Amino acid sequence: MSPKIEGKRWSALKIFSENELVAEFSHRPAEASVMRAPQPPERPWIPLSRPNRSRPTCLITVMCYNVLCDKYATRQMYGYCPSWALAWDYRKKAILAEIKHYTADIISLQEVETDQFYKFFLPELKRDGYDGIFSPKSRAKTMAENDRKFVDGCAIFFRTAKFSLIKEHLIEFNQLAMANSEGSDDMLNRVMPKDNIGLAALLKTKEAAWDNEKYFNFDDFFQNSVIFVVIFPSFHVLK
């Protein structure tokens, strides 16, 4: 069967189990083309004020990204997306390309599966000069090793040329609620069933982090590098 639509002959027709339809058509049998969705509009960026060039300036870029853990990317939640677009093997390549495109100094990722942090994100980003830390949600502590690797959590990556890691700190919100729950039973009842976390990294700048380091003697200008904290929570809206 060779149906025609507006005079164009269908050269390929694939029907998937979820009743998804992918059709390729061409003017001639030897030439086929695929209909593609238009590119989204460019993001409107908010520019920063110009730095003061009379003194060393430490400009950093920070990226925050919810990668959507594979177990949450279901057809029930995202019925408007075809299965191939939800599949992790497809999405992870696009996510990594997006992350690398922006070349941020610090990358904070949410909903990162434990196994994917160690086997995918960490080795891939190390090739680009990053190191990273990770912590899964609290439930991982009570699970067997084979199940623990599927628990999602928070990850923070930083450029090793610009920063060194001084300390990392895990914040467990349910434990924090228990320690401060006096007279707040309603709040405690809402928080305790969750196992949301926050991950903090204490970073120290290196000389390469300073934009105009070549014009200054750092031994004279700075006794200590700047130390700052990156905190990234992983939580869902409480209902």
Backbone as CSV, one residue per row, in Angstrom:
resi,resn,N_x,N_y,N_z,CA_x,CA_y,CA_z,C_x,C_y,C_z
1,MET,0.849,-1.192,0.000,0.000,0.000,0.000,0.886,1.244,0.000
2,SER,0.580,2.178,-0.878,1.396,3.382,-0.987,0.497,4.609,-0.995
3,PRO,0.040,5.068,0.182,-0.848,6.230,0.234,-0.120,7.493,-0.174
4,LYS,-0.874,8.479,-0.612,-0.294,9.756,-1.021,-0.880,10.867,-0.162
5,ILE,-0.039,11.784,0.255,-0.486,12.946,1.002,0.057,14.174,0.302
6,GLU,-0.865,15.012,-0.187,-0.506,16.227,-0.918,0.514,15.926,-2.010
7,GLY,0.325,14.839,-2.705,1.173,14.509,-3.839,2.524,13.944,-3.477
8,LYS,2.828,13.774,-2.172,4.128,13.247,-1.767,3.976,11.776,-1.392
9,ARG,4.854,10.966,-1.930,4.757,9.534,-1.706,5.459,9.151,-0.404
10,TRP,4.779,8.357,0.404,5.391,7.862,1.633,6.434,6.815,1.265
11,SER,7.655,7.038,1.714,8.714,6.084,1.409,9.008,5.148,2.571
12,ALA,8.565,5.515,3.768,8.789,4.646,4.922,7.687,4.860,5.933
13,LEU,7.287,3.806,6.595,6.232,3.898,7.595,6.571,2.927,8.718
14,LYS,6.746,3.463,9.915,7.086,2.625,11.053,6.053,2.842,12.155
15,ILE,5.480,1.780,12.651,4.498,1.875,13.721,5.061,1.172,14.950
16,PHE,5.107,1.892,16.094,5.678,1.338,17.300,4.575,0.816,18.212
17,SER,4.978,0.074,19.236,4.016,-0.596,20.105,3.110,0.382,20.831
18,GLU,3.596,1.605,21.074,2.785,2.589,21.784,1.911,3.395,20.824
19,ASN,1.686,2.859,19.619,0.898,3.540,18.590,1.543,4.848,18.156
20,GLU,2.864,4.934,18.330,3.578,6.095,17.820,3.786,5.893,16.326
21,LEU,3.702,6.965,15.611,3.831,6.894,14.157,4.977,7.775,13.708
22,VAL,5.901,7.194,13.013,6.991,7.960,12.419,6.926,7.756,10.922
23,ALA,6.783,8.814,10.189,6.641,8.694,8.743,7.699,9.517,8.041
24,GLU,8.267,8.970,7.044,9.243,9.652,6.211,8.703,9.663,4.782
25,PHE,8.758,10.811,4.150,8.243,10.889,2.795,9.243,11.597,1.893
26,SER,9.084,11.403,0.609,10.000,12.025,-0.340,9.280,12.269,-1.655
27,HIS,9.848,13.151,-2.456,9.319,13.399,-3.795,9.642,12.232,-4.718
28,ARG,10.809,11.615,-4.502,11.217,10.484,-5.318,11.630,9.350,-4.401
29,PRO,11.462,8.122,-4.840,11.793,6.983,-3.976,13.213,7.003,-3.457
30,ALA,14.164,7.565,-4.212,15.567,7.533,-3.811,15.910,8.594,-2.775
31,GLU,15.022,9.568,-2.577,15.306,10.655,-1.661,14.265,10.660,-0.550
32,ALA,14.711,10.578,0.674,13.801,10.590,1.817,14.197,11.715,2.765
33,SER,13.228,12.293,3.410,13.493,13.338,4.391,12.630,13.094,5.617
34,VAL,13.081,13.588,6.747,12.368,13.411,8.007,11.864,14.764,8.468
35,MET,10.602,14.822,8.836,10.037,16.065,9.356,10.563,16.280,10.770
36,ARG,11.107,17.460,11.042,11.675,17.760,12.349,10.945,18.931,12.993
37,ALA,10.902,18.906,14.322,10.280,20.004,15.054,11.175,21.236,14.976
38,PRO,10.589,22.435,14.987,11.408,23.654,14.935,12.233,23.810,16.208
39,GLN,13.352,24.500,16.101,14.201,24.757,17.259,13.508,25.738,18.207
40,PRO,13.669,25.553,19.520,13.069,26.509,20.463,13.738,27.867,20.337
41,PRO,13.059,28.933,20.738,13.654,30.274,20.637,14.859,30.411,21.562
42,GLU,15.740,31.339,21.227,16.917,31.580,22.058,16.498,32.087,23.437
43,ARG,17.232,31.634,24.463,16.953,32.072,25.826,17.348,33.526,26.025
44,PRO,16.508,34.343,26.656,16.920,35.725,26.943,17.857,35.756,28.153
45,TRP,19.091,36.138,27.949,20.063,36.177,29.032,20.077,37.554,29.683
46,ILE,20.338,37.579,30.983,20.450,38.833,31.725,21.939,39.125,31.918
47,PRO,22.470,40.136,31.242,23.917,40.396,31.333,24.303,40.977,32.690
48,LEU,25.512,40.665,33.133,26.041,41.226,34.366,26.682,42.577,34.080
49,SER,26.844,43.357,35.128,27.572,44.614,34.968,29.039,44.305,34.695
50,ARG,29.711,45.229,34.079,31.113,45.006,33.736,31.966,44.922,35.009
51,PRO,32.905,43.981,35.055,33.749,43.850,36.249,34.736,45.001,36.374
52,ASN,35.179,45.239,37.573,36.177,46.263,37.857,37.556,45.720,37.497
53,ARG,38.137,46.223,36.428,39.413,45.712,35.946,40.609,46.281,36.714
54,SER,40.362,47.149,37.685,41.472,47.711,38.452,41.930,46.776,39.562
55,ARG,41.237,45.665,39.739,41.598,44.686,40.750,41.266,43.298,40.219
56,PRO,41.861,42.262,40.756,41.547,40.912,40.275,40.057,40.616,40.369
57,THR,39.530,40.013,39.342,38.100,39.730,39.268,37.874,38.237,39.084
58,CYS,37.075,37.681,39.953,36.756,36.253,39.865,35.340,36.101,39.328
59,LEU,35.223,35.854,38.046,33.923,35.641,37.423,33.710,34.146,37.241
60,ILE,32.606,33.644,37.737,32.317,32.219,37.600,30.921,32.041,37.015
61,THR,30.738,30.938,36.324,29.425,30.591,35.793,28.947,29.321,36.493
62,VAL,27.678,29.329,36.872,27.091,28.206,37.597,25.883,27.702,36.823
63,MET,25.823,26.424,36.611,24.724,25.800,35.870,23.932,24.896,36.808
64,CYS,22.616,25.003,36.744,21.725,24.164,37.543,20.822,23.393,36.591
65,TYR,20.743,22.076,36.754,20.039,21.254,35.766,19.377,20.068,36.463
66,ASN,18.079,19.906,36.251,17.372,18.697,36.684,17.373,17.738,35.501
67,VAL,18.115,16.640,35.608,18.289,15.743,34.463,17.138,14.751,34.306
68,LEU,16.207,14.720,35.242,15.056,13.809,35.227,15.511,12.351,35.229
69,CYS,15.602,11.800,36.424,16.023,10.410,36.608,15.161,9.473,35.764
70,ASP,15.771,8.428,35.255,15.099,7.511,34.330,13.795,6.961,34.892
71,LYS,13.775,6.625,36.182,12.568,6.014,36.756,11.410,7.002,36.863
72,TYR,11.697,8.292,36.797,10.634,9.298,36.835,10.133,9.663,35.437
73,ALA,10.851,9.271,34.421,10.486,9.619,33.038,9.546,8.558,32.470
74,THR,8.325,8.550,32.957,7.348,7.535,32.559,6.322,8.114,31.591
75,ARG,5.678,7.234,30.849,4.620,7.677,29.935,3.413,8.192,30.702
76,GLN,3.229,7.715,31.934,2.123,8.202,32.751,2.318,9.673,33.121
77,MET,3.556,10.039,33.423,3.853,11.422,33.791,4.043,12.317,32.576
78,TYR,4.570,11.761,31.510,4.889,12.550,30.314,4.250,11.899,29.093
79,GLY,2.936,11.810,29.127,2.203,11.159,28.050,2.327,11.849,26.711
80,TYR,2.710,13.116,26.720,2.845,13.869,25.471,4.185,13.604,24.779
81,CYS,5.073,12.847,25.438,6.383,12.543,24.849,6.414,11.118,24.311
82,PRO,6.967,10.898,23.143,7.129,9.526,22.638,8.155,8.772,23.474
83,SER,8.052,7.470,23.484,8.933,6.646,24.321,10.406,6.834,23.983
84,TRP,10.719,6.995,22.700,12.124,7.136,22.331,12.723,8.410,22.916
85,ALA,11.895,9.451,23.098,12.392,10.710,23.654,12.579,10.624,25.167
86,LEU,11.880,9.687,25.815,12.004,9.506,27.256,13.109,8.526,27.633
87,ALA,13.523,7.700,26.684,14.523,6.669,26.971,15.840,7.307,27.436
88,TRP,16.409,6.769,28.506,17.622,7.353,29.072,18.800,7.289,28.111
89,ASP,18.945,6.221,27.368,20.058,6.114,26.420,20.030,7.230,25.389
90,TYR,18.832,7.717,25.067,18.707,8.845,24.142,18.938,10.168,24.879
91,ARG,18.298,10.335,26.035,18.342,11.615,26.744,19.727,11.944,27.294
92,LYS,20.438,10.938,27.774,21.706,11.234,28.442,22.721,11.870,27.489
93,LYS,22.671,11.489,26.222,23.587,12.085,25.247,23.242,13.556,25.010
94,ALA,21.937,13.843,24.939,21.513,15.228,24.739,21.810,16.073,25.974
95,ILE,21.618,15.492,27.158,21.893,16.208,28.404,23.377,16.539,28.514
96,LEU,24.222,15.563,28.228,25.668,15.793,28.305,26.112,16.853,27.301
97,ALA,25.550,16.803,26.099,25.894,17.807,25.084,25.477,19.204,25.537
98,GLU,24.313,19.302,26.183,23.835,20.594,26.687,24.758,21.117,27.789
99,ILE,25.138,20.243,28.696,26.029,20.636,29.789,27.366,21.133,29.245
100,LYS,27.940,20.386,28.318,29.242,20.760,27.764,29.167,22.045,26.945
101,HIS,28.015,22.288,26.342,27.850,23.479,25.505,28.057,24.762,26.304
102,TYR,27.572,24.789,27.541,27.633,26.019,28.331,28.953,26.186,29.082
103,THR,29.765,25.153,29.146,31.103,25.216,29.760,31.102,25.970,31.095
104,ALA,30.164,25.649,31.955,30.068,26.322,33.253,31.239,25.930,34.149
105,ASP,31.572,26.820,35.072,32.638,26.525,36.029,32.160,25.558,37.107
106,ILE,30.902,25.709,37.491,30.298,24.837,38.497,28.984,24.310,37.940
107,ILE,28.769,23.018,38.048,27.568,22.375,37.512,26.850,21.662,38.652
108,SER,25.605,22.023,38.891,24.795,21.378,39.920,23.688,20.586,39.246
109,LEU,23.649,19.286,39.501,22.671,18.413,38.859,21.746,17.784,39.894
110,GLN,20.490,17.716,39.542,19.459,17.130,40.393,18.891,15.879,39.723
111,GLU,18.405,14.947,40.559,17.814,13.691,40.085,18.812,12.849,39.278
112,VAL,20.034,12.798,39.759,21.065,11.969,39.129,21.042,10.588,39.781
113,GLU,20.857,9.563,38.985,20.877,8.199,39.498,22.300,7.840,39.946
114,THR,22.400,7.153,41.076,23.712,6.813,41.639,24.613,6.131,40.619
115,ASP,24.100,5.123,39.969,24.889,4.370,38.998,25.330,5.244,37.829
116,GLN,24.452,6.171,37.414,24.773,7.036,36.285,25.806,8.098,36.654
117,PHE,25.847,8.489,37.926,26.883,9.438,38.339,28.263,8.819,38.169
118,TYR,28.431,7.605,38.682,29.747,6.979,38.681,30.137,6.395,37.322
119,LYS,29.168,5.963,36.549,29.492,5.304,35.282,29.369,6.219,34.061
120,PHE,28.656,7.332,34.204,28.447,8.199,33.034,28.912,9.632,33.282
121,PHE,28.234,10.347,34.187,28.515,11.771,34.343,29.941,12.045,34.821
122,LEU,30.395,11.354,35.864,31.726,11.630,36.402,32.837,11.342,35.397
123,PRO,32.881,10.163,34.778,33.961,9.932,33.798,33.880,10.842,32.581
124,GLU,32.668,11.152,32.116,32.533,12.020,30.943,32.996,13.441,31.248
125,LEU,32.598,13.972,32.402,32.959,15.346,32.726,34.411,15.466,33.186
126,LYS,34.979,14.396,33.699,36.405,14.433,34.042,37.253,14.655,32.798
127,ARG,36.778,14.144,31.665,37.509,14.350,30.413,37.542,15.823,30.024
128,ASP,36.570,16.586,30.527,36.510,18.016,30.229,37.083,18.871,31.359
129,GLY,37.792,18.258,32.288,38.460,19.027,33.331,37.662,19.271,34.591
130,TYR,36.627,18.478,34.835,35.821,18.624,36.045,36.109,17.487,37.024
131,ASP,35.827,17.745,38.282,35.699,16.696,39.281,34.342,16.907,39.940
132,GLY,33.867,15.908,40.666,32.525,16.039,41.202,32.306,15.276,42.488
133,ILE,31.232,15.659,43.182,30.794,14.963,44.386,29.331,14.598,44.209
134,PHE,28.894,13.609,44.973,27.526,13.105,44.807,27.025,12.547,46.125
135,SER,25.725,12.666,46.330,25.092,11.995,47.466,23.690,11.568,47.056
136,PRO,23.326,10.308,47.314,21.970,9.851,47.004,20.998,10.271,48.097
137,LYS,19.725,10.150,47.825,18.710,10.447,48.828,18.832,9.477,50.003
138,SER,18.240,9.870,51.122,18.448,9.165,52.386,18.068,7.699,52.341
139,ARG,17.103,7.337,51.525,16.632,5.946,51.499,17.727,4.957,51.107
140,ALA,18.762,5.445,50.427,19.836,4.557,49.977,20.522,3.858,51.147
141,LYS,20.511,4.484,52.321,21.177,3.907,53.485,20.547,2.593,53.924
142,THR,19.272,2.412,53.633,18.557,1.225,54.113,18.363,0.183,53.018
143,MET,18.960,0.377,51.866,18.727,-0.505,50.727,19.931,-1.398,50.450
144,ALA,19.655,-2.529,49.807,20.729,-3.419,49.371,21.532,-2.747,48.261
145,GLU,22.752,-3.204,48.063,23.650,-2.551,47.105,23.082,-2.540,45.692
146,ASN,22.451,-3.628,45.276,21.902,-3.695,43.919,20.767,-2.712,43.709
147,ASP,20.015,-2.418,44.775,18.915,-1.458,44.678,19.402,-0.027,44.876
148,ARG,20.458,0.122,45.650,20.966,1.451,45.983,21.436,2.209,44.748
149,LYS,21.921,1.506,43.758,22.481,2.185,42.585,21.422,2.889,41.743
150,PHE,20.139,2.580,41.991,19.067,3.230,41.237,18.474,4.434,41.969
151,VAL,18.951,4.712,43.181,18.456,5.860,43.945,19.065,7.135,43.372
152,ASP,18.252,8.159,43.210,18.759,9.418,42.661,19.191,10.356,43.779
153,GLY,19.934,11.366,43.400,20.423,12.332,44.374,20.984,13.571,43.703
154,CYS,21.865,14.269,44.417,22.446,15.525,43.935,23.912,15.333,43.563
155,ALA,24.340,16.072,42.559,25.745,16.061,42.150,26.219,17.491,41.921
156,ILE,27.440,17.766,42.318,28.070,19.060,42.061,29.415,18.803,41.385
157,PHE,29.618,19.427,40.233,30.884,19.328,39.507,31.555,20.701,39.488
158,PHE,32.869,20.714,39.468,33.609,21.976,39.441,34.874,21.794,38.616
159,ARG,35.312,22.879,37.993,36.528,22.840,37.181,37.753,22.752,38.095
160,THR,38.542,21.722,37.899,39.706,21.524,38.767,40.801,22.562,38.518
161,ALA,40.787,23.194,37.357,41.779,24.238,37.083,41.498,25.501,37.892
162,LYS,40.243,25.685,38.306,39.854,26.908,39.005,39.575,26.702,40.489
163,PHE,39.205,25.482,40.877,38.785,25.259,42.257,39.383,23.978,42.828
164,SER,39.538,23.988,44.130,39.859,22.761,44.860,38.780,22.551,45.916
165,LEU,38.439,21.307,46.156,37.385,20.974,47.112,37.967,20.927,48.519
166,ILE,37.415,21.746,49.405,37.851,21.760,50.795,37.030,20.774,51.625
167,LYS,35.713,20.796,51.416,34.841,19.956,52.223,33.504,19.806,51.522
168,GLU,32.846,18.681,51.751,31.476,18.500,51.286,30.589,18.178,52.475
169,HIS,29.315,18.547,52.363,28.402,18.370,53.493,27.029,17.958,52.980
170,LEU,26.467,16.930,53.591,25.141,16.433,53.239,24.107,16.992,54.203
171,ILE,23.011,17.484,53.672,21.892,17.982,54.474,20.698,17.070,54.235
172,GLU,20.234,16.407,55.279,19.055,15.550,55.187,17.884,16.291,55.822
173,PHE,16.923,16.675,55.009,15.858,17.544,55.483,14.963,16.883,56.523
174,ASN,14.758,15.574,56.438,13.919,14.930,57.447,14.609,14.928,58.811
175,GLN,15.932,14.752,58.818,16.663,14.811,60.080,16.692,16.235,60.629
176,LEU,16.781,17.194,59.738,16.759,18.596,60.137,15.409,18.955,60.734
177,ALA,14.341,18.402,60.155,12.994,18.656,60.666,12.809,18.059,62.057
178,MET,13.332,16.865,62.257,13.207,16.219,63.566,13.917,17.020,64.653
179,ALA,15.040,17.595,64.300,15.808,18.351,65.286,15.182,19.702,65.606
180,ASN,14.268,20.162,64.749,13.651,21.484,64.947,12.132,21.404,64.860
181,SER,11.551,20.321,65.364,10.117,20.080,65.159,9.254,20.422,66.360
182,GLU,9.824,20.998,67.375,9.050,21.281,68.583,7.870,22.199,68.272
183,GLY,6.660,21.692,68.555,5.448,22.472,68.312,5.056,22.572,66.858
184,SER,5.665,21.759,65.998,5.368,21.836,64.560,5.031,20.449,64.025
185,ASP,4.022,19.830,64.592,3.654,18.472,64.188,3.215,18.402,62.734
186,ASP,2.485,19.416,62.273,2.022,19.411,60.882,3.205,19.423,59.918
187,MET,4.181,20.258,60.221,5.369,20.326,59.372,6.117,18.999,59.390
188,LEU,6.230,18.404,60.573,6.951,17.146,60.705,6.264,16.034,59.923
189,ASN,4.938,16.004,59.973,4.187,14.977,59.246,4.343,15.119,57.737
190,ARG,4.569,16.320,57.275,4.744,16.539,55.834,6.158,16.199,55.381
191,VAL,7.128,16.452,56.229,8.527,16.280,55.838,9.023,14.854,56.024
192,MET,8.616,14.202,57.084,9.190,12.899,57.432,8.997,11.824,56.363
193,PRO,7.839,11.762,55.671,7.709,10.725,54.628,8.658,10.936,53.442
194,LYS,9.229,12.118,53.340,10.149,12.416,52.239,11.581,12.092,52.659
195,ASP,12.443,11.915,51.685,13.861,11.713,52.009,14.725,12.664,51.185
196,ASN,14.238,13.901,51.068,14.948,14.893,50.270,16.235,15.338,50.963
197,ILE,17.193,15.724,50.143,18.513,16.093,50.655,19.001,17.395,50.037
198,GLY,20.054,17.922,50.613,20.805,19.022,50.028,22.276,18.652,50.059
199,LEU,23.033,19.103,49.101,24.465,18.810,49.040,25.230,20.126,48.977
200,ALA,26.195,20.284,49.851,26.994,21.509,49.895,28.455,21.191,49.620
201,ALA,29.096,22.080,48.892,30.526,21.940,48.601,31.241,23.224,48.997
202,LEU,32.283,23.093,49.771,33.127,24.225,50.129,34.319,24.219,49.175
203,LEU,34.393,25.244,48.331,35.419,25.307,47.286,36.389,26.456,47.541
204,LYS,37.616,26.245,47.151,38.645,27.280,47.254,39.142,27.616,45.857
205,THR,39.191,28.906,45.564,39.626,29.318,44.228,41.129,29.139,44.059
206,LYS,41.511,28.833,42.827,42.915,28.811,42.435,43.203,30.076,41.628
207,GLU,44.460,30.336,41.341,44.807,31.561,40.616,44.157,31.612,39.241
208,ALA,43.931,30.455,38.630,43.331,30.430,37.296,41.891,30.917,37.295
209,ALA,41.267,31.004,38.473,39.880,31.465,38.550,39.768,32.973,38.399
210,TRP,40.895,33.664,38.543,40.864,35.128,38.503,41.118,35.610,37.089
211,ASP,40.231,36.475,36.635,40.199,36.868,35.228,41.454,37.608,34.791
212,ASN,41.975,38.484,35.646,43.137,39.283,35.254,44.305,39.037,36.194
213,GLU,44.572,37.761,36.453,45.640,37.392,37.381,47.019,37.842,36.904
214,LYS,47.201,37.936,35.596,48.545,38.227,35.076,49.010,39.643,35.402
215,TYR,48.073,40.528,35.798,48.444,41.907,36.080,48.784,42.136,37.555
216,PHE,48.666,41.078,38.382,48.824,41.288,39.811,49.744,40.250,40.424
217,ASN,50.383,40.648,41.505,51.164,39.721,42.309,50.246,39.178,43.399
218,PHE,49.850,37.950,43.266,48.873,37.399,44.201,49.434,37.268,45.616
219,ASP,50.715,37.079,45.739,51.293,36.971,47.077,51.124,38.275,47.852
220,ASP,51.163,39.394,47.122,51.001,40.693,47.766,49.530,41.075,47.905
221,PHE,48.733,40.741,46.887,47.349,41.232,46.850,46.424,40.390,47.722
222,PHE,46.628,39.077,47.732,45.759,38.193,48.498,46.578,37.315,49.437
223,GLN,46.219,37.312,50.672,46.827,36.379,51.608,46.176,35.003,51.489
224,ASN,44.901,34.990,51.140,44.164,33.735,50.994,43.266,33.810,49.772
225,SER,43.078,32.675,49.140,42.124,32.615,48.040,40.709,32.706,48.604
226,VAL,39.781,33.053,47.738,38.391,33.146,48.158,37.819,31.752,48.361
227,ILE,37.129,31.576,49.461,36.458,30.315,49.748,34.961,30.577,49.757
228,PHE,34.217,29.771,49.063,32.771,29.948,49.037,32.074,28.599,49.011
229,VAL,30.777,28.643,49.254,29.991,27.420,49.406,28.975,27.312,48.282
230,VAL,28.867,26.125,47.720,27.820,25.814,46.755,26.857,24.849,47.429
231,ILE,25.600,25.224,47.506,24.589,24.359,48.117,23.524,24.064,47.077
232,PHE,23.204,22.799,46.927,22.202,22.414,45.933,21.232,21.411,46.542
233,PRO,19.951,21.783,46.669,18.976,20.868,47.262,18.320,19.977,46.219
234,SER,17.807,18.869,46.675,17.013,17.977,45.827,15.720,17.686,46.557
235,PHE,14.650,18.299,46.117,13.375,18.060,46.775,12.235,18.304,45.806
236,HIS,11.094,17.738,46.133,9.883,17.935,45.368,8.889,18.720,46.217
237,VAL,7.928,19.359,45.589,6.934,20.140,46.314,6.154,19.225,47.243
238,LEU,6.049,19.631,48.491,5.303,18.836,49.458,3.817,19.089,49.282
239,LYS,3.037,18.030,49.235,1.597,18.160,49.042,0.862,17.483,50.187
